[in-house]
Amino acid sequence: MKAILKKEWMELCRTGRFLLLLFLFALFGIMNPALAKLTPWLMETISDSFAGTGIVMKDMTVTAMTSWMQFYKNIPVGLLIFVVLNSNSFSTEYQKGTLIPVVTKGLSRRKIVLAKTILIFLSWTALYWLCFGITYAYNAYFWDNDVAVHLLFAASLTWLFGMGVAALFIFFSTIGQSTTQALLGTGGVVMGAYILSIFPRLDSFLPIRLMDGTSLLHGASSPEDYLNNIAATGILILFCMICAVVCFERKRL
């Protein structure tokens, strides 16, 4: 187990994926307050260009909430990049046949799945909270984070949704043979959840609602409103992990 974890970590570093993800999530963390800080200047520039047409742009007050709104716009992009860069974790092993020697020598298949899962979950956790921490620090410096209600709880919901997406692509990676199949399966489930969320009765049970952190920040909803979504996401993660282990045990390498 330790050997597989070390091997996965070394591969993540040597391929440059982790450094790239580290740079991108740090950049997103800086961009959120930076864009909020530049918003008044951008609005002033736009108002000057429209002055001749009679369109008047009102002055805009920027607070930490503006930056947090940008955070929730950027983090889905970060999650997408994270999934794409890690989606070949299993498919590369299938194509190169590197799992066959270790499995034939007695290494448990479930330990392989567990090692890859631990590294992916830890990577997402570290990168996400790095982005959140950078944004939080800059917002505290420029403005005041107290304007956002349930800030940490809302951030935890988005992190949990990312864990659910990671569990999904791990599951589809164990049943598919290629990166494309894993991405299509994961994207199909997430897209299906988006479509189903238009129905109010289903929305309170779908994990996709965890991405709606802005409602919590504005006080439009309370943490109790998301208990069903948290439970559904936890069940999804557990189900995907069990199915991933079972499928990988029976998979022909």
N, C-alpha and C positions, 0 to 999 in steps of 0.2 A: 504493500500500500504506500509506504513512504517512497519507495523507488519510483512508482508510477507518478506520485505527486511531484517529485523532484523532476522527473522527465517532462511532465506537462508544463511545469513552471519554466524550465530551461527552454523549451520549445516556444513558449509564449514570449519570452524575452529575446531569444535569438532571432526570431522572425520579425521582430520589431513591432509586433501587434500591441504589446502592452505599452510601450513608449508612445506609440501613436495614439492609443486610447487615452493615455494619461495626459498627453498634450491637448487633445480635443476636448476632454471634459474640463480641464483647467481653463481652456480658452472659453468654453461656454460659461463657466463660472464668472469669468471676467467680463464677458460680453453683456451679461444681463444688466449689471449696474451701469456699464459704459453706455449702452444704448439708451437706458433711461436718462442718464445724465445729458446725452446729446439730443434728446427729444425736443426740448425747448428751442435749441438752435435750429434743428431741422424744421420745426413748425414756423419759426421766424423766417427762414429762407423760403419756405413754400408760400408764406403769406406775402412776401415781397414780390414773388413771381406772379401771384394772382391779384396783386393790387390794382393793376390796370383793367382787370375784368370786372371789378366791383365786388369781388368775393373777399370777405373779411374773415381772417382766422383769429379766433379768440386765444388769449394767452392760456397756456397749459401749466398747471401746477404738478410738479413731479415729486413723488414720495417713494418710499421703499416699496409700496404696493406696485408701482409701475415696474420696478425691477423684478419683483416676484411674478408678475404677470408674464414678463419676458422669460423668466425661468421655466414656467410651465409650457411655454411655447417651444422652447429649445430642447427640453429634456426628451420629448418623443423622438427628436432627430438623433440625439445621443444614444437612445435605446436602440434605434434602428441600426446605427453604425456599429454598436456593440454586438448585436445579433449577427450582422453580416460578417464581421471580422472573426467571429468565433464559430460560425456555422460549419466550418470545415474540420472541426475538432475530431469528429468521428470519420467523416468521408475520406480524409487523407489517409487515415489508418487502413481503411478498407482497400483503397487503391494501391497503396504501397505494400500491403500485407504484413505490416509490422506487428500486428497483434497475434498472428498465428504462432510464432515461436514461443512467446511468453505464455499463451494459453495452453499450448501443448506440453509445456513444462510444469503445468499445474497451477498457474495463477488464476484465481477466481475471477470470473467475468464480472460479477457484481462489484468487485473491488475496482475494476477498471472504470465502470460506470460511476461509482461513488467518487473516485479520485477526480475524474473530469468534472463531475457535478460540483464538488467542493471548490475546485479552482474557479469555475465559471461563476458560482454564487459569490465567492469572496471577491473576485475581480469586479463584478457589478456593484457589490456593496461598497468597496473602497472607492471606485470611480464616482459613483453617484454621490456619496457623502462628501467627497472632495469638491465636487461641483457645488453642492449645497453650501458647504462651509465657506468657500471663496465668496459666493454671492452674499451669504449672511454677513461676513466680515466687512465687505465693501458697503453693504446697505447700512450696517451699524455705524460705519465711519461717516458716510455722506448724509444719512437720514436717521430714521428711527424704526426699528423692526416691530415696535409695539403696535403699529397701525394694522399689522396682519394678525388676524385671530386664528388660534389653533395652528400656528405655523409649523411646529415640529410634527404634529399629528398628520397634517396634510402632506408633509414631505415623506413621512413614513408610509402613507398609502401609495404614493407614486413609486417608492422603492419596492413595496410589496408587489405591485403590478409588474415591475421589471423582473422580479423573481419568478412570477408566474409565466411570463413570456420566455424567460430562460429555461424553465422547466419544460415548456412546450417544445422548444427547438431541440432540447436534449432527447425528449421522447421521439420526435420525428427523425432525429438523427440515428436512433437505434433501429427504426423500422425501415428507413430508406437507405439507399446506397450512394446517394450523391448530395452535394451541397444544395443543389437546386430543389430537390425533393424536400429537404428539411426546411428550406426557406418558404417554399410554396405551402407546405403543411402548416407552418407557424403563422404565416401571413393570412392564410385562409381562415383559420380559427379566429384570429384577432379581427379580421374584417367581418366575419360572421357575427362576432360579438358587438361590433359597432352598429351593424344593421339591426340587430335585435334590440339594441338599447333605445331605439326610437319608440318602443312600446313601454309605457310607464310601469306596467306591472312586472315586466321582466327586468327593467333597468336596476331595480333595487337588489337584484340577485346576481348581476353580471360583474365580473372583475373589472371590466372596462371603465366602470364608474369611478374606480380608484384614481383615475387620471384627472378627475374634476376637483383638483385641490383649490381652485380659485373660489369656489362656492364657500369653502370653509374659511378661507382668508378674509372674505368679505362678511362673514357671519351669516350668510344666507342659509347655511345648513349646520348641523351639529354633528359631533363624532358618533352619536348614537345612530344617525341615519345610515352609517356605512357598515354597521355590524354584520349584516347579511352579506355584503360584498366581500368583507374580510374573510368571513367563514367560507364563502364560495371559492375565493382565491386559495385559501389554505387547503381545501379539498382538492382543487385542481392541481396544486403542486404535489400533494401526496399521491394523487392518482397517476400523474405523469411519471413520477419517480418509480412507483411500483410497476407500472406498465413498461417503463424503460428497462428495468432490471429483468423482468420476465421475457421481454422480446429479445433482449441482447443475449440472454442465456440460450435461446433457441436459434439465434441468428447464425447463418452460415457465413463464416469469415472468408 
